[in-house]
């Protein structure tokens, strides 16, 4: 009987801690809108600087 009461106590403790879901978060609270600066163009192709982002395993290993 003591084992059964321990299980009931453990179940009661779990229910007290995890008995309900957390409060729902609205979509508007999860997103943020920001204005883009007119001078900065992200993702623009720069042929002279493209070597900086080139990665090749064979070249890294010196093959």
N, CA, C and O atoms as a Tripos MOL2 file, in Angstrom:
@<TRIPOS>MOLECULE
protein
  252   251    63     0     0
PROTEIN
NO_CHARGES

@<TRIPOS>ATOM
      1 N           0.8050   -1.2010    0.0000 N.3       1 UNK1
      2 CA          0.0000    0.0000    0.0000 C.3       1 UNK1
      3 C           0.8490    1.2670    0.0000 C.2       1 UNK1
      4 O           0.4540    2.2770   -0.5820 O.2       1 UNK1
      5 N           1.9950    1.2200    0.6400 N.am      2 UNK2
      6 CA          2.8240    2.4230    0.6790 C.3       2 UNK2
      7 C           3.3360    2.7720   -0.7170 C.2       2 UNK2
      8 O           3.5090    3.9470   -1.0430 O.2       2 UNK2
      9 N           3.5800    1.7470   -1.5450 N.am      3 UNK3
     10 CA          4.0330    2.0100   -2.9200 C.3       3 UNK3
     11 C           2.9340    2.7040   -3.7200 C.2       3 UNK3
     12 O           3.2140    3.5940   -4.5230 O.2       3 UNK3
     13 N           1.7110    2.3080   -3.5050 N.am      4 UNK4
     14 CA          0.5920    2.9330   -4.2240 C.3       4 UNK4
     15 C           0.4040    4.3750   -3.7920 C.2       4 UNK4
     16 O           0.1150    5.2300   -4.6290 O.2       4 UNK4
     17 N           0.5570    4.6650   -2.5230 N.am      5 UNK5
     18 CA          0.4100    6.0430   -2.0550 C.3       5 UNK5
     19 C           1.5690    6.9060   -2.5540 C.2       5 UNK5
     20 O           1.3940    8.0990   -2.8060 O.2       5 UNK5
     21 N           2.7720    6.2930   -2.7000 N.am      6 UNK6
     22 CA          3.8970    7.0460   -3.2440 C.3       6 UNK6
     23 C           3.6450    7.4000   -4.7020 C.2       6 UNK6
     24 O           3.9860    8.4990   -5.1410 O.2       6 UNK6
     25 N           3.0500    6.4780   -5.4560 N.am      7 UNK7
     26 CA          2.7320    6.7540   -6.8580 C.3       7 UNK7
     27 C           1.6770    7.8410   -6.9450 C.2       7 UNK7
     28 O           1.7500    8.7030   -7.8200 O.2       7 UNK7
     29 N           0.6980    7.8130   -6.0510 N.am      8 UNK8
     30 CA         -0.3230    8.8570   -6.0610 C.3       8 UNK8
     31 C           0.2760   10.2160   -5.7180 C.2       8 UNK8
     32 O          -0.1090   11.2320   -6.2970 O.2       8 UNK8
     33 N           1.2170   10.2350   -4.7740 N.am      9 UNK9
     34 CA          1.8650   11.4840   -4.4060 C.3       9 UNK9
     35 C           2.7030   12.0100   -5.5740 C.2       9 UNK9
     36 O           2.7260   13.2100   -5.8470 O.2       9 UNK9
     37 N           3.3860   11.0950   -6.2540 N.am     10 UNK10
     38 CA          4.1930   11.5030   -7.4030 C.3      10 UNK10
     39 C           3.2950   12.0150   -8.5270 C.2      10 UNK10
     40 O           3.6190   13.0050   -9.1820 O.2      10 UNK10
     41 N           2.1810   11.3490   -8.7450 N.am     11 UNK11
     42 CA          1.2460   11.7980   -9.7830 C.3      11 UNK11
     43 C           0.6740   13.1590   -9.4290 C.2      11 UNK11
     44 O           0.5060   14.0080  -10.3050 O.2      11 UNK11
     45 N           0.3730   13.3750   -8.1570 N.am     12 UNK12
     46 CA         -0.1580   14.6760   -7.7270 C.3      12 UNK12
     47 C           0.8970   15.7610   -7.9020 C.2      12 UNK12
     48 O           0.5690   16.8780   -8.3010 O.2      12 UNK12
     49 N           2.1520   15.4520   -7.6120 N.am     13 UNK13
     50 CA          3.2250   16.4340   -7.7810 C.3      13 UNK13
     51 C           3.4150   16.7690   -9.2660 C.2      13 UNK13
     52 O           3.5960   17.9350   -9.6140 O.2      13 UNK13
     53 N           3.3750   15.7490  -10.1520 N.am     14 UNK14
     54 CA          3.4940   16.0000  -11.5970 C.3      14 UNK14
     55 C           2.3360   16.8470  -12.0950 C.2      14 UNK14
     56 O           2.5250   17.7580  -12.9010 O.2      14 UNK14
     57 N           1.1430   16.5460  -11.6150 N.am     15 UNK15
     58 CA         -0.0270   17.3050  -12.0600 C.3      15 UNK15
     59 C           0.0570   18.7540  -11.5790 C.2      15 UNK15
     60 O          -0.3400   19.6680  -12.3010 O.2      15 UNK15
     61 N           0.5660   18.9680  -10.3730 N.am     16 UNK16
     62 CA          0.7090   20.3330   -9.8650 C.3      16 UNK16
     63 C           1.7160   21.1150  -10.7000 C.2      16 UNK16
     64 O           1.5470   22.3130  -10.9280 O.2      16 UNK16
     65 N           2.7640   20.4330  -11.1520 N.am     17 UNK17
     66 CA          3.7980   21.1210  -11.9090 C.3      17 UNK17
     67 C           3.4700   21.2460  -13.3890 C.2      17 UNK17
     68 O           3.6890   22.3030  -13.9810 O.2      17 UNK17
     69 N           2.9440   20.1780  -14.0000 N.am     18 UNK18
     70 CA          2.7120   20.1450  -15.4490 C.3      18 UNK18
     71 C           1.2390   19.9920  -15.7930 C.2      18 UNK18
     72 O           0.9170   19.5250  -16.8850 O.2      18 UNK18
     73 N           0.3600   20.3590  -14.9220 N.am     19 UNK19
     74 CA         -1.0620   20.0980  -15.1070 C.3      19 UNK19
     75 C          -1.7340   20.8740  -16.2170 C.2      19 UNK19
     76 O          -2.7680   20.4440  -16.7280 O.2      19 UNK19
     77 N          -1.1640   22.0230  -16.6080 N.am     20 UNK20
     78 CA         -1.8010   22.8070  -17.6720 C.3      20 UNK20
     79 C          -0.7340   23.3630  -18.6000 C.2      20 UNK20
     80 O           0.4380   23.4610  -18.2370 O.2      20 UNK20
     81 N          -1.1520   23.7180  -19.7830 N.am     21 UNK21
     82 CA         -0.2390   24.2630  -20.7780 C.3      21 UNK21
     83 C           0.0820   25.7230  -20.4600 C.2      21 UNK21
     84 O          -0.7100   26.3940  -19.7980 O.2      21 UNK21
     85 N           1.2270   26.2250  -20.9170 N.am     22 UNK22
     86 CA          1.5440   27.6440  -20.6960 C.3      22 UNK22
     87 C           0.6080   28.5350  -21.4960 C.2      22 UNK22
     88 O          -0.0980   28.0740  -22.3930 O.2      22 UNK22
     89 N           0.6160   29.7970  -21.1630 N.am     23 UNK23
     90 CA         -0.2390   30.7630  -21.8560 C.3      23 UNK23
     91 C           0.1420   30.8200  -23.3320 C.2      23 UNK23
     92 O           1.3150   30.6960  -23.6860 O.2      23 UNK23
     93 N          -0.8480   31.0070  -24.1750 N.am     24 UNK24
     94 CA         -0.6320   31.0530  -25.6130 C.3      24 UNK24
     95 C          -0.0010   32.3920  -26.0010 C.2      24 UNK24
     96 O          -0.3790   33.4360  -25.4690 O.2      24 UNK24
     97 N           0.9550   32.3600  -26.9240 N.am     25 UNK25
     98 CA          1.6290   33.5690  -27.4020 C.3      25 UNK25
     99 C           1.0240   33.9380  -28.7460 C.2      25 UNK25
    100 O           0.9270   33.1030  -29.6450 O.2      25 UNK25
    101 N           0.6220   35.1850  -28.8740 N.am     26 UNK26
    102 CA          0.0300   35.6420  -30.1320 C.3      26 UNK26
    103 C           1.0950   35.7530  -31.2080 C.2      26 UNK26
    104 O           2.2670   35.9840  -30.9120 O.2      26 UNK26
    105 N           0.6850   35.5880  -32.4570 N.am     27 UNK27
    106 CA          1.6150   35.6730  -33.5830 C.3      27 UNK27
    107 C           2.2470   37.0550  -33.6650 C.2      27 UNK27
    108 O           3.4290   37.1790  -33.9870 O.2      27 UNK27
    109 N           1.4740   38.0880  -33.3770 N.am     28 UNK28
    110 CA          1.9790   39.4550  -33.4380 C.3      28 UNK28
    111 C           3.1110   39.6740  -32.4300 C.2      28 UNK28
    112 O           4.0010   40.4910  -32.6640 O.2      28 UNK28
    113 N           3.0780   38.9510  -31.3220 N.am     29 UNK29
    114 CA          4.1180   39.0850  -30.3170 C.3      29 UNK29
    115 C           5.3880   38.3280  -30.7030 C.2      29 UNK29
    116 O           6.4530   38.5840  -30.1410 O.2      29 UNK29
    117 N           5.2860   37.4060  -31.6490 N.am     30 UNK30
    118 CA          6.4440   36.6160  -32.0560 C.3      30 UNK30
    119 C           7.2080   37.2400  -33.2200 C.2      30 UNK30
    120 O           8.3460   36.8500  -33.4790 O.2      30 UNK30
    121 N           6.6200   38.1830  -33.9150 N.am     31 UNK31
    122 CA          7.2670   38.7750  -35.0830 C.3      31 UNK31
    123 C           7.6300   40.2300  -34.8100 C.2      31 UNK31
    124 O           7.0500   40.8790  -33.9400 O.2      31 UNK31
    125 N           8.5850   40.7170  -35.5590 N.am     32 UNK32
    126 CA          9.0060   42.1050  -35.4240 C.3      32 UNK32
    127 C           9.2370   42.6690  -36.8150 C.2      32 UNK32
    128 O           9.9260   42.0560  -37.6300 O.2      32 UNK32
    129 N           8.6720   43.8190  -37.0860 N.am     33 UNK33
    130 CA          8.8540   44.4640  -38.3820 C.3      33 UNK33
    131 C           9.8730   45.5880  -38.2240 C.2      33 UNK33
    132 O           9.8060   46.3740  -37.2790 O.2      33 UNK33
    133 N          10.8080   45.6510  -39.1500 N.am     34 UNK34
    134 CA         11.8230   46.6990  -39.1210 C.3      34 UNK34
    135 C          12.0050   47.2380  -40.5320 C.2      34 UNK34
    136 O          11.9690   46.4900  -41.5090 O.2      34 UNK34
    137 N          12.1990   48.5420  -40.6210 N.am     35 UNK35
    138 CA         12.4190   49.1840  -41.9070 C.3      35 UNK35
    139 C          13.8480   48.8980  -42.3740 C.2      35 UNK35
    140 O          14.7820   48.9100  -41.5720 O.2      35 UNK35
    141 N          14.0080   48.6460  -43.6480 N.am     36 UNK36
    142 CA         15.3320   48.4360  -44.2220 C.3      36 UNK36
    143 C          15.9320   49.7920  -44.5530 C.2      36 UNK36
    144 O          15.2360   50.6910  -45.0250 O.2      36 UNK36
    145 N          17.2150   49.9330  -44.3060 N.am     37 UNK37
    146 CA         17.8670   51.2000  -44.6480 C.3      37 UNK37
    147 C          18.0330   51.2710  -46.1650 C.2      37 UNK37
    148 O          18.3930   50.2710  -46.7870 O.2      37 UNK37
    149 N          17.7770   52.4290  -46.7730 N.am     38 UNK38
    150 CA         17.8100   52.5210  -48.2330 C.3      38 UNK38
    151 C          19.2010   52.3420  -48.8290 C.2      38 UNK38
    152 O          19.3040   51.9150  -49.9780 O.2      38 UNK38
    153 N          20.2700   52.6460  -48.1080 N.am     39 UNK39
    154 CA         21.6120   52.5680  -48.6670 C.3      39 UNK39
    155 C          22.1880   51.1620  -48.6730 C.2      39 UNK39
    156 O          23.0170   50.8350  -49.5220 O.2      39 UNK39
    157 N          21.7640   50.3400  -47.7470 N.am     40 UNK40
    158 CA         22.3430   48.9950  -47.6260 C.3      40 UNK40
    159 C          21.5120   47.9960  -48.4220 C.2      40 UNK40
    160 O          20.3080   47.8490  -48.2120 O.2      40 UNK40
    161 N          22.1860   47.3190  -49.3330 N.am     41 UNK41
    162 CA         21.5250   46.2930  -50.1180 C.3      41 UNK41
    163 C          22.1280   44.9580  -49.7020 C.2      41 UNK41
    164 O          23.2930   44.6830  -49.9870 O.2      41 UNK41
    165 N          21.3500   44.1420  -49.0400 N.am     42 UNK42
    166 CA         21.8510   42.8430  -48.5920 C.3      42 UNK42
    167 C          21.6660   41.8130  -49.6980 C.2      42 UNK42
    168 O          20.6720   41.8300  -50.4240 O.2      42 UNK42
    169 N          22.6150   40.9410  -49.8100 N.am     43 UNK43
    170 CA         22.5060   39.8730  -50.7820 C.3      43 UNK43
    171 C          22.8830   40.2770  -52.1860 C.2      43 UNK43
    172 O          22.6890   39.5080  -53.1270 O.2      43 UNK43
    173 N          23.4240   41.4800  -52.3430 N.am     44 UNK44
    174 CA         23.8290   41.9170  -53.6780 C.3      44 UNK44
    175 C          25.0640   41.1320  -54.1020 C.2      44 UNK44
    176 O          25.9350   40.8340  -53.2840 O.2      44 UNK44
    177 N          25.1300   40.8070  -55.3650 N.am     45 UNK45
    178 CA         26.2550   40.0290  -55.8850 C.3      45 UNK45
    179 C          27.4730   40.9240  -56.0380 C.2      45 UNK45
    180 O          27.4130   41.9690  -56.6860 O.2      45 UNK45
    181 N          28.5760   40.5050  -55.4360 N.am     46 UNK46
    182 CA         29.8410   41.2280  -55.5370 C.3      46 UNK46
    183 C          30.8690   40.2730  -56.1190 C.2      46 UNK46
    184 O          31.4440   39.4770  -55.3760 O.2      46 UNK46
    185 N          31.1250   40.3230  -57.4430 N.am     47 UNK47
    186 CA         32.0250   39.3520  -58.0590 C.3      47 UNK47
    187 C          33.4550   39.4360  -57.5250 C.2      47 UNK47
    188 O          34.1400   38.4150  -57.4740 O.2      47 UNK47
    189 N          33.9240   40.6110  -57.1290 N.am     48 UNK48
    190 CA         35.2860   40.7300  -56.6240 C.3      48 UNK48
    191 C          35.4250   40.1770  -55.2130 C.2      48 UNK48
    192 O          36.5010   39.7230  -54.8240 O.2      48 UNK48
    193 N          34.3500   40.2150  -54.4550 N.am     49 UNK49
    194 CA         34.4170   39.7290  -53.0800 C.3      49 UNK49
    195 C          33.8300   38.3460  -52.8960 C.2      49 UNK49
    196 O          33.7150   37.8620  -51.7700 O.2      49 UNK49
    197 N          33.4540   37.7020  -53.9980 N.am     50 UNK50
    198 CA         32.8150   36.3960  -53.8720 C.3      50 UNK50
    199 C          33.7800   35.3060  -53.4210 C.2      50 UNK50
    200 O          33.3340   34.2840  -52.8990 O.2      50 UNK50
    201 N          35.0790   35.4850  -53.6010 N.am     51 UNK51
    202 CA         36.0520   34.4810  -53.1810 C.3      51 UNK51
    203 C          36.0600   34.3260  -51.6660 C.2      51 UNK51
    204 O          36.4710   33.2810  -51.1610 O.2      51 UNK51
    205 N          35.6210   35.3280  -50.9400 N.am     52 UNK52
    206 CA         35.6110   35.2670  -49.4860 C.3      52 UNK52
    207 C          34.6460   34.2080  -48.9680 C.2      52 UNK52
    208 O          34.8540   33.6520  -47.8900 O.2      52 UNK52
    209 N          33.6060   33.9310  -49.7190 N.am     53 UNK53
    210 CA         32.5520   33.0350  -49.2630 C.3      53 UNK53
    211 C          32.6190   31.6710  -49.9310 C.2      53 UNK53
    212 O          31.7520   30.8290  -49.6980 O.2      53 UNK53
    213 N          33.6280   31.4380  -50.7540 N.am     54 UNK54
    214 CA         33.7690   30.1690  -51.4480 C.3      54 UNK54
    215 C          34.3980   29.1670  -50.4980 C.2      54 UNK54
    216 O          35.4270   29.4490  -49.8840 O.2      54 UNK54
    217 N          33.7900   28.0120  -50.3780 N.am     55 UNK55
    218 CA         34.3330   26.9800  -49.5170 C.3      55 UNK55
    219 C          34.3410   25.6540  -50.2720 C.2      55 UNK55
    220 O          33.3390   25.2600  -50.8690 O.2      55 UNK55
    221 N          35.4620   24.9860  -50.2380 N.am     56 UNK56
    222 CA         35.6010   23.7310  -50.9280 C.3      56 UNK56
    223 C          36.4300   22.8140  -50.0320 C.2      56 UNK56
    224 O          37.5370   23.1730  -49.6310 O.2      56 UNK56
    225 N          35.9090   21.6530  -49.7210 N.am     57 UNK57
    226 CA         36.5930   20.7220  -48.8400 C.3      57 UNK57
    227 C          37.9290   20.2950  -49.4090 C.2      57 UNK57
    228 O          38.9070   20.1660  -48.6710 O.2      57 UNK57
    229 N          37.9840   20.0720  -50.7260 N.am     58 UNK58
    230 CA         39.2460   19.6540  -51.3610 C.3      58 UNK58
    231 C          40.3060   20.7300  -51.2000 C.2      58 UNK58
    232 O          41.4640   20.4170  -50.9280 O.2      58 UNK58
    233 N          39.9280   22.0010  -51.3640 N.am     59 UNK59
    234 CA         40.8970   23.0800  -51.2050 C.3      59 UNK59
    235 C          41.2900   23.2310  -49.7370 C.2      59 UNK59
    236 O          42.4510   23.5090  -49.4350 O.2      59 UNK59
    237 N          40.3360   23.0500  -48.8220 N.am     60 UNK60
    238 CA         40.6480   23.1480  -47.3950 C.3      60 UNK60
    239 C          41.6290   22.0730  -46.9750 C.2      60 UNK60
    240 O          42.4760   22.3130  -46.1140 O.2      60 UNK60
    241 N          41.5320   20.8940  -47.5640 N.am     61 UNK61
    242 CA         42.4320   19.7890  -47.2200 C.3      61 UNK61
    243 C          43.7480   19.8570  -48.0020 C.2      61 UNK61
    244 O          44.6620   19.0750  -47.7380 O.2      61 UNK61
    245 N          43.8520   20.7750  -48.9520 N.am     62 UNK62
    246 CA         45.0640   20.9210  -49.7320 C.3      62 UNK62
    247 C          45.1930   19.8750  -50.8140 C.2      62 UNK62
    248 O          46.3070   19.5320  -51.2100 O.2      62 UNK62
    249 N          44.0920   19.3650  -51.2950 N.am     63 UNK63
    250 CA         44.1320   18.3320  -52.3370 C.3      63 UNK63
    251 C          44.1780   18.9470  -53.7160 C.2      63 UNK63
    252 O          44.2160   18.2260  -54.7130 O.2      63 UNK63
@<TRIPOS>BOND
     1     1     2 1
     2     2     3 1
     3     3     4 2
     4     3     5 am
     5     5     6 1
     6     6     7 1
     7     7     8 2
     8     7     9 am
     9     9    10 1
    10    10    11 1
    11    11    12 2
    12    11    13 am
    13    13    14 1
    14    14    15 1
    15    15    16 2
    16    15    17 am
    17    17    18 1
    18    18    19 1
    19    19    20 2
    20    19    21 am
    21    21    22 1
    22    22    23 1
    23    23    24 2
    24    23    25 am
    25    25    26 1
    26    26    27 1
    27    27    28 2
    28    27    29 am
    29    29    30 1
    30    30    31 1
    31    31    32 2
    32    31    33 am
    33    33    34 1
    34    34    35 1
    35    35    36 2
    36    35    37 am
    37    37    38 1
    38    38    39 1
    39    39    40 2
    40    39    41 am
    41    41    42 1
    42    42    43 1
    43    43    44 2
    44    43    45 am
    45    45    46 1
    46    46    47 1
    47    47    48 2
    48    47    49 am
    49    49    50 1
    50    50    51 1
    51    51    52 2
    52    51    53 am
    53    53    54 1
    54    54    55 1
    55    55    56 2
    56    55    57 am
    57    57    58 1
    58    58    59 1
    59    59    60 2
    60    59    61 am
    61    61    62 1
    62    62    63 1
    63    63    64 2
    64    63    65 am
    65    65    66 1
    66    66    67 1
    67    67    68 2
    68    67    69 am
    69    69    70 1
    70    70    71 1
    71    71    72 2
    72    71    73 am
    73    73    74 1
    74    74    75 1
    75    75    76 2
    76    75    77 am
    77    77    78 1
    78    78    79 1
    79    79    80 2
    80    79    81 am
    81    81    82 1
    82    82    83 1
    83    83    84 2
    84    83    85 am
    85    85    86 1
    86    86    87 1
    87    87    88 2
    88    87    89 am
    89    89    90 1
    90    90    91 1
    91    91    92 2
    92    91    93 am
    93    93    94 1
    94    94    95 1
    95    95    96 2
    96    95    97 am
    97    97    98 1
    98    98    99 1
    99    99   100 2
   100    99   101 am
   101   101   102 1
   102   102   103 1
   103   103   104 2
   104   103   105 am
   105   105   106 1
   106   106   107 1
   107   107   108 2
   108   107   109 am
   109   109   110 1
   110   110   111 1
   111   111   112 2
   112   111   113 am
   113   113   114 1
   114   114   115 1
   115   115   116 2
   116   115   117 am
   117   117   118 1
   118   118   119 1
   119   119   120 2
   120   119   121 am
   121   121   122 1
   122   122   123 1
   123   123   124 2
   124   123   125 am
   125   125   126 1
   126   126   127 1
   127   127   128 2
   128   127   129 am
   129   129   130 1
   130   130   131 1
   131   131   132 2
   132   131   133 am
   133   133   134 1
   134   134   135 1
   135   135   136 2
   136   135   137 am
   137   137   138 1
   138   138   139 1
   139   139   140 2
   140   139   141 am
   141   141   142 1
   142   142   143 1
   143   143   144 2
   144   143   145 am
   145   145   146 1
   146   146   147 1
   147   147   148 2
   148   147   149 am
   149   149   150 1
   150   150   151 1
   151   151   152 2
   152   151   153 am
   153   153   154 1
   154   154   155 1
   155   155   156 2
   156   155   157 am
   157   157   158 1
   158   158   159 1
   159   159   160 2
   160   159   161 am
   161   161   162 1
   162   162   163 1
   163   163   164 2
   164   163   165 am
   165   165   166 1
   166   166   167 1
   167   167   168 2
   168   167   169 am
   169   169   170 1
   170   170   171 1
   171   171   172 2
   172   171   173 am
   173   173   174 1
   174   174   175 1
   175   175   176 2
   176   175   177 am
   177   177   178 1
   178   178   179 1
   179   179   180 2
   180   179   181 am
   181   181   182 1
   182   182   183 1
   183   183   184 2
   184   183   185 am
   185   185   186 1
   186   186   187 1
   187   187   188 2
   188   187   189 am
   189   189   190 1
   190   190   191 1
   191   191   192 2
   192   191   193 am
   193   193   194 1
   194   194   195 1
   195   195   196 2
   196   195   197 am
   197   197   198 1
   198   198   199 1
   199   199   200 2
   200   199   201 am
   201   201   202 1
   202   202   203 1
   203   203   204 2
   204   203   205 am
   205   205   206 1
   206   206   207 1
   207   207   208 2
   208   207   209 am
   209   209   210 1
   210   210   211 1
   211   211   212 2
   212   211   213 am
   213   213   214 1
   214   214   215 1
   215   215   216 2
   216   215   217 am
   217   217   218 1
   218   218   219 1
   219   219   220 2
   220   219   221 am
   221   221   222 1
   222   222   223 1
   223   223   224 2
   224   223   225 am
   225   225   226 1
   226   226   227 1
   227   227   228 2
   228   227   229 am
   229   229   230 1
   230   230   231 1
   231   231   232 2
   232   231   233 am
   233   233   234 1
   234   234   235 1
   235   235   236 2
   236   235   237 am
   237   237   238 1
   238   238   239 1
   239   239   240 2
   240   239   241 am
   241   241   242 1
   242   242   243 1
   243   243   244 2
   244   243   245 am
   245   245   246 1
   246   246   247 1
   247   247   248 2
   248   247   249 am
   249   249   250 1
   250   250   251 1
   251   251   252 2
@<TRIPOS>SUBSTRUCTURE
     1 UNK1         2 RESIDUE 1 A UNK
     2 UNK2         6 RESIDUE 1 A UNK
     3 UNK3        10 RESIDUE 1 A UNK
     4 UNK4        14 RESIDUE 1 A UNK
     5 UNK5        18 RESIDUE 1 A UNK
     6 UNK6        22 RESIDUE 1 A UNK
     7 UNK7        26 RESIDUE 1 A UNK
     8 UNK8        30 RESIDUE 1 A UNK
     9 UNK9        34 RESIDUE 1 A UNK
    10 UNK10       38 RESIDUE 1 A UNK
    11 UNK11       42 RESIDUE 1 A UNK
    12 UNK12       46 RESIDUE 1 A UNK
    13 UNK13       50 RESIDUE 1 A UNK
    14 UNK14       54 RESIDUE 1 A UNK
    15 UNK15       58 RESIDUE 1 A UNK
    16 UNK16       62 RESIDUE 1 A UNK
    17 UNK17       66 RESIDUE 1 A UNK
    18 UNK18       70 RESIDUE 1 A UNK
    19 UNK19       74 RESIDUE 1 A UNK
    20 UNK20       78 RESIDUE 1 A UNK
    21 UNK21       82 RESIDUE 1 A UNK
    22 UNK22       86 RESIDUE 1 A UNK
    23 UNK23       90 RESIDUE 1 A UNK
    24 UNK24       94 RESIDUE 1 A UNK
    25 UNK25       98 RESIDUE 1 A UNK
    26 UNK26      102 RESIDUE 1 A UNK
    27 UNK27      106 RESIDUE 1 A UNK
    28 UNK28      110 RESIDUE 1 A UNK
    29 UNK29      114 RESIDUE 1 A UNK
    30 UNK30      118 RESIDUE 1 A UNK
    31 UNK31      122 RESIDUE 1 A UNK
    32 UNK32      126 RESIDUE 1 A UNK
    33 UNK33      130 RESIDUE 1 A UNK
    34 UNK34      134 RESIDUE 1 A UNK
    35 UNK35      138 RESIDUE 1 A UNK
    36 UNK36      142 RESIDUE 1 A UNK
    37 UNK37      146 RESIDUE 1 A UNK
    38 UNK38      150 RESIDUE 1 A UNK
    39 UNK39      154 RESIDUE 1 A UNK
    40 UNK40      158 RESIDUE 1 A UNK
    41 UNK41      162 RESIDUE 1 A UNK
    42 UNK42      166 RESIDUE 1 A UNK
    43 UNK43      170 RESIDUE 1 A UNK
    44 UNK44      174 RESIDUE 1 A UNK
    45 UNK45      178 RESIDUE 1 A UNK
    46 UNK46      182 RESIDUE 1 A UNK
    47 UNK47      186 RESIDUE 1 A UNK
    48 UNK48      190 RESIDUE 1 A UNK
    49 UNK49      194 RESIDUE 1 A UNK
    50 UNK50      198 RESIDUE 1 A UNK
    51 UNK51      202 RESIDUE 1 A UNK
    52 UNK52      206 RESIDUE 1 A UNK
    53 UNK53      210 RESIDUE 1 A UNK
    54 UNK54      214 RESIDUE 1 A UNK
    55 UNK55      218 RESIDUE 1 A UNK
    56 UNK56      222 RESIDUE 1 A UNK
    57 UNK57      226 RESIDUE 1 A UNK
    58 UNK58      230 RESIDUE 1 A UNK
    59 UNK59      234 RESIDUE 1 A UNK
    60 UNK60      238 RESIDUE 1 A UNK
    61 UNK61      242 RESIDUE 1 A UNK
    62 UNK62      246 RESIDUE 1 A UNK
    63 UNK63      250 RESIDUE 1 A UNK
